Amino acid sequence: MYVLYLFFLVVCSVVACVCLCLCLCVFVLIPFIGSLSLPLFLKPLNPLKNTADGWRLFQLVKSTANPKHPFSKFGTGNLTTLRDTPKTNGINTREELIKFHSTYYSANRMKLAVIGRESLDTLQKMVTDKFSDIKNTNRDAPKFGPDAFHPQCLQHYYQIIPVMELRELHILWPGPTSKPHYKTKPASAIAHLLGHEGDGSVLAYLKKMGWANSLSAGLNQSTSSFSAMVVSMELTELGYTKQQEIITAVYQYINLLLSASEQEWLSYYREQADIGAMNFRFKGTEQPSGYVSQLAGNLEAYRPGDVLSGGYLYQQFDFGVIQQFLKSM
């Protein structure tokens, strides 16, 4: 999230592989922005994405975080923030980019995924030939504390004037990082229940009351130091006037989950494990470009033996971890 540490490669044929290898290795090996090309590099970043409600909401979340944590930094930029302001402050943008490149681009911090029709020996030779020159400076990945949202940042209510005509309610809970618990998937298990649409669910109740049309739940942020769960609802006109009642209903459901016994959670977890195993076993064919990108990320997130299945399988029930995530909400 804070530093680029992986890249991916799609291989459809020998010719395409060589071309893509050359493009990627040049991108990683060489400080890639010349003084004359910098304006061309910055121009597509303007105008700032301030007319998309999703980007504006994301920036609000960052702006309300702990100002001493890197997560609070601005998430995007434009010509003003990347060219004009640095120039006013005597900062050379190109030199800063090159400094960033030399500081963080190291082979030991990168992951490479390759898909191709060629033999493994052929693919390995291509990768070795093109990427062996990437320097390994043995850089450690930056470590950030879990205090992206300290207590003073929590229990606040913000109203946003949207660009589009929207009536939405988002409830966000920062919590512990979920990455070490990918075999347990506590966040996924909780999100599935919060986002359930059947009888007895939060959404079923809200629809019955005429307050909401839809509801979704899941991780809004997932980093090595913290995560953030969010419940998002599309409200009706009546529901917009009943936001406090809706928030209360969501918390009542969370309390219900907290009161469930370990045996009840185990029974539910086994159902999710069966569904996850079935989804992995019968997963459809994916587009190579998207799949190889996903695998490159998985190399960073999962152990080698779980790179293909880590996103699907519920492998390790841990009632304590699930409770820990619930109590953070």
C-alpha positions in Angstrom: 0.0 0.0 0.0 2.8 2.4 0.8 5.6 1.1 -1.4 5.6 -0.7 -4.7 7.1 -4.2 -3.9 5.7 -6.5 -6.6 5.2 -6.7 -10.3 3.6 -9.1 -12.7 4.2 -10.5 -16.2 1.8 -12.1 -18.6 3.2 -14.5 -21.2 1.1 -15.4 -24.3 3.9 -16.3 -26.7 7.6 -16.2 -27.0 7.6 -12.8 -28.8 5.2 -11.3 -26.3 7.2 -12.6 -23.4 10.4 -11.1 -24.6 8.7 -7.7 -25.2 7.0 -7.7 -21.8 10.2 -8.8 -20.1 12.1 -6.0 -21.7 9.5 -3.4 -20.7 9.3 -4.6 -17.1 13.0 -5.0 -16.6 13.7 -1.5 -18.0 10.9 -0.1 -15.7 12.6 -1.7 -12.7 16.2 -1.3 -13.5 16.4 2.2 -14.8 15.4 5.5 -13.1 12.7 5.7 -15.8 11.7 9.4 -15.8 13.8 11.8 -17.8 13.7 15.5 -17.2 12.0 16.1 -20.5 9.5 13.3 -20.1 8.4 14.3 -16.5 5.7 16.7 -17.7 4.2 13.9 -19.9 4.3 11.6 -16.9 2.5 14.0 -14.7 -0.1 15.3 -17.1 -2.4 12.2 -17.1 -2.6 12.6 -13.3 -4.5 15.9 -13.8 -7.3 16.6 -13.0 -7.5 15.2 -9.5 -10.1 12.5 -9.1 -12.3 14.8 -7.0 -15.6 14.1 -8.9 -15.8 10.4 -8.1 -17.7 9.7 -4.9 -15.7 6.6 -4.2 -12.3 8.5 -4.3 -13.7 11.3 -2.2 -14.9 8.9 0.4 -11.6 7.1 0.4 -9.8 10.4 1.0 -12.1 11.3 3.8 -11.2 8.0 5.6 -7.5 8.8 5.1 -8.0 12.4 6.3 -9.6 11.2 9.5 -6.8 8.8 10.4 -3.9 9.3 12.7 -1.9 12.2 11.1 1.3 10.6 12.3 0.6 7.3 10.4 1.5 6.9 6.7 -2.1 5.8 5.9 -3.2 9.4 6.5 -1.2 10.7 3.5 -2.9 11.9 0.4 -3.8 9.0 -1.8 -3.5 10.6 -5.2 -2.3 13.8 -6.8 -2.4 16.3 -9.6 -0.2 18.9 -11.3 -0.6 21.2 -8.3 0.5 18.7 -5.7 3.2 16.9 -7.8 4.6 19.8 -9.8 3.7 23.3 -8.6 3.8 22.8 -4.8 7.1 21.0 -4.8 8.6 23.6 -7.1 7.4 26.4 -4.7 9.1 24.5 -1.8 12.3 24.0 -3.7 11.7 20.2 -4.2 12.8 18.5 -7.5 10.1 16.0 -8.2 12.2 14.0 -10.6 15.1 13.7 -8.1 12.6 12.6 -5.4 11.2 9.9 -7.7 14.7 8.6 -8.5 15.6 8.6 -4.8 12.4 6.6 -4.1 13.4 4.2 -6.8 16.9 3.7 -5.5 15.6 3.3 -1.9 12.8 0.8 -2.4 13.3 -1.1 -5.7 15.2 -4.1 -4.6 15.0 -7.7 -5.9 14.5 -9.2 -2.4 11.3 -7.1 -2.0 9.7 -8.1 -5.4 7.6 -11.0 -6.5 7.2 -12.3 -10.1 4.5 -14.4 -11.5 4.6 -15.8 -15.1 2.0 -17.6 -17.2 2.9 -19.0 -20.6 2.5 -21.8 -23.1 6.2 -22.4 -23.2 8.0 -25.1 -21.1 9.2 -24.3 -17.6 12.8 -24.3 -18.8 12.1 -21.8 -21.5 10.1 -19.5 -19.2 12.8 -19.7 -16.5 15.5 -18.8 -19.0 13.5 -15.8 -20.2 13.0 -14.5 -16.7 16.7 -15.2 -15.7 18.0 -13.4 -18.8 15.9 -10.4 -18.4 15.6 -9.9 -14.6 19.0 -11.1 -13.2 20.4 -7.6 -13.3 17.9 -6.2 -10.9 19.9 -5.2 -7.9 19.4 -6.9 -4.5 20.2 -4.3 -1.9 18.6 -6.4 0.9 16.2 -3.7 1.8 13.7 -4.5 4.5 10.1 -3.6 3.9 9.0 -0.5 5.9 7.1 -1.4 9.1 4.2 0.7 10.3 2.4 0.5 13.6 -1.2 -0.6 14.0 -2.3 2.9 15.2 -3.6 4.1 11.9 -6.7 5.1 13.8 -6.1 6.0 17.4 -9.0 6.4 19.9 -9.4 10.1 19.1 -10.2 9.1 15.5 -13.0 6.8 16.4 -16.7 7.2 17.1 -17.2 10.1 14.7 -20.1 10.8 12.3 -19.3 12.5 9.0 -21.8 13.7 6.5 -20.6 14.0 2.9 -22.3 16.0 0.1 -22.0 13.5 -2.9 -21.4 14.5 -6.5 -24.0 11.9 -7.7 -27.5 11.6 -6.2 -26.7 9.0 -3.5 -28.1 8.0 -0.1 -25.5 5.7 1.5 -24.4 4.9 5.0 -21.0 3.4 5.6 -19.9 2.2 9.0 -16.1 1.5 9.3 -14.2 -0.3 12.1 -10.4 -0.3 12.2 -9.0 -3.6 13.6 -6.0 -5.8 13.7 -4.3 -6.9 10.5 -5.9 -10.0 8.9 -3.0 -11.1 6.8 -1.4 -13.5 9.3 -4.8 -15.2 9.7 -5.5 -16.0 6.1 -6.0 -19.7 6.9 -8.7 -18.7 9.4 -10.2 -15.8 7.4 -11.9 -14.1 10.4 -12.8 -11.0 8.4 -14.4 -13.0 5.6 -16.4 -15.2 8.0 -17.8 -12.1 9.8 -18.4 -10.2 6.6 -20.4 -13.0 5.1 -22.8 -13.0 8.1 -23.1 -9.2 8.1 -23.7 -9.1 4.4 -26.2 -12.0 4.4 -29.5 -11.3 2.7 -31.7 -14.1 4.0 -34.2 -14.3 6.8 -32.8 -13.0 10.1 -30.1 -10.9 8.5 -29.5 -7.2 9.0 -30.6 -6.4 5.4 -33.8 -8.4 5.8 -34.7 -6.3 8.8 -33.8 -3.0 7.1 -35.9 -4.0 4.0 -38.8 -4.9 6.2 -38.7 -1.5 7.9 -38.3 0.2 4.5 -35.0 1.7 5.3 -32.5 0.1 2.9 -32.3 -1.4 -0.6 -29.0 -3.2 -0.4 -26.1 -3.9 2.0 -22.6 -5.2 1.6 -19.8 -5.9 4.1 -16.1 -6.7 3.8 -12.6 -5.4 4.3 -12.2 -1.8 3.3 -8.4 -1.9 4.0 -6.1 -4.8 4.5 -2.5 -3.9 5.2 0.4 -5.5 7.1 -0.3 -3.4 10.2 -4.1 -3.0 10.3 -7.3 -3.7 8.6 -10.7 -2.0 8.4 -14.1 -3.6 8.1 -16.9 -1.7 6.5 -20.7 -2.2 6.2 -22.1 -0.1 3.3 -25.9 0.4 2.8 -28.0 2.1 0.1 -30.7 3.8 2.0 -34.3 4.7 1.0 -35.6 8.2 1.6 -37.2 7.0 4.8 -34.0 5.2 5.8 -32.0 8.4 5.4 -34.0 9.8 8.3 -33.5 6.7 10.4 -29.7 6.4 10.4 -29.3 6.2 14.1 -31.8 3.3 14.2 -30.0 1.6 11.4 -26.6 1.9 13.2 -28.2 0.5 16.3 -29.5 -2.5 14.3 -26.1 -3.2 12.9 -24.5 -3.2 16.4 -27.2 -5.4 17.8 -26.4 -7.9 15.2 -22.7 -7.7 16.0 -23.6 -8.3 19.7 -25.6 -11.3 18.6 -22.5 -12.7 16.8 -20.4 -12.0 19.9 -22.8 -14.0 22.0 -22.7 -17.1 19.7 -21.0 -20.1 21.2 -17.8 -21.6 19.9 -19.8 -24.7 18.8 -22.2 -22.5 16.8 -19.2 -20.7 15.1 -17.6 -24.0 14.4 -20.7 -25.3 12.7 -20.9 -22.2 10.5 -17.2 -22.3 9.8 -17.4 -25.8 8.5 -20.1 -24.7 6.1 -18.0 -21.9 4.8 -15.0 -24.2 4.5 -17.1 -26.6 2.3 -18.2 -23.7 0.1 -14.7 -22.4 -0.2 -13.3 -25.8 -1.1 -16.0 -26.3 -3.7 -15.5 -22.8 -5.2 -11.7 -23.5 -5.5 -12.2 -27.0 -7.0 -14.7 -25.8 -9.6 -13.4 -22.3 -10.3 -13.7 -21.2 -13.8 -11.0 -20.3 -16.3 -9.7 -16.7 -15.8 -8.2 -14.2 -18.1 -4.4 -14.6 -17.9 -3.7 -10.9 -17.4 -6.0 -10.7 -14.3 -5.0 -14.1 -13.0 -1.2 -13.5 -13.1 -1.7 -10.2 -11.4 -3.6 -11.9 -8.7 -0.9 -14.6 -8.3 1.8 -11.9 -8.0 -0.1 -10.4 -5.1 -0.7 -13.8 -3.6 3.1 -14.5 -3.5 3.3 -11.6 -1.1 0.3 -12.5 1.0 0.5 -16.3 1.3 3.0 -19.1 1.9 4.2 -20.8 -1.3 2.0 -23.8 -0.9 -1.1 -21.6 -0.6 -0.5 -19.2 -3.5 -3.2 -20.8 -5.6 -5.8 -21.7 -3.0 -5.1 -19.2 -0.1 -8.0 -16.9 -1.1 -10.5 -19.7 -1.1 -9.8 -22.2 1.6 -10.9 -22.0 5.2 -8.2 -24.2 6.7 -7.9 -23.4 10.4 -10.8 -22.6 12.7 -9.7 -20.2 15.5 -12.6 -19.0 17.8 -10.3 -16.7 19.6 -9.2 -14.8 16.5 -12.8 -14.5 15.3 -13.7 -13.0 18.7 -10.8 -10.6 18.6 -12.0 -9.2 15.3 -15.6 -9.0 16.5 -14.5 -7.1 19.7 -12.6 -4.6 17.6 -15.9 -3.5 15.9 
